[in-house]
Amino acid sequence: MLITGGLSLISEIINYFCQVLLFKLDVELIMFAKIILIEALYNIIIIIIIYPLIIKAGEALKRIFKGKEIFTRYY
């Protein structure tokens, strides 16, 4: 969760400064802080919900592809 929140913050800060430099926008730090807070929380909530589903799908695929192990050596 910390990585998701941190990456969200970093990407939004980079995006905001690029928009300010390229489009000559006015800097509004209070509105920007609100947007970053909402987006970081939203991304964290999505990861909390989706991560267990990704793990379950990975385990199901592992069972499908692993199947029965065939040993070729003779006894």
N, C-alpha and C positions, 0 to 999 in steps of 0.2 A: 504494500500500500504506500509506503514511503517513497519507493522508486516511482510509482505512478504519479503521485502528487508532485514530486520533485521535477519529473520530466514534463508534466503539464505546465508547471510554473515557468520552467526554463523556456519551453517552446512558445508560450504565450508572451513572455517578455521579449524574446527575439523577434517574434512576429510584430509586436506593438512598436518596437523601435524601428524596424524596417518600414512599417507603414508611416511612422512619423517622418523618417528621413526621405522616403521616396515620394510621398504624397503631400508633404509639408502640412501635416495635420497639427492641430493644437494639442499640447500635452495636458491631459486631464488625469491626474494621478488618482484622485478619489474614485472616479468612475472605473478607471483601469483596475484598481485594487478590488473593487466589488466584482468585476467581471472575472478576474483571476481566481478569486475565492470561490465563486459559484462554479466555474469550470473545473477547478481542482477537486472540489467535493463531488461533483457529478461524475468525473472520471474515476474517482476512488470507489464510489458506490457501484458503478458499472463493473469494475474489476472484482469487487466483493461478490457480486451476483454471478458473473460469468466464469470466474476462475474455477470453481468446483465443477462446472459443466465441462470445461476444457479438460480437467483431470479425468473425469469419468469417461469422456470420449477417448482420451489417450489410453486408458486402461482397457476399454473395449477393443480398440484397434490392436493393442498389444496381444490380447487373447486371441483375436482372429488370426493375426499373422504368425504368432508363435506356434499355435496348434500343438500337435504331438511331436515331440522330438524323436527323430529316427536315428538309431545308432547303427552304424554300418559294420561295426566290428563283430567278429564271430566269437562265440563262447565255446 
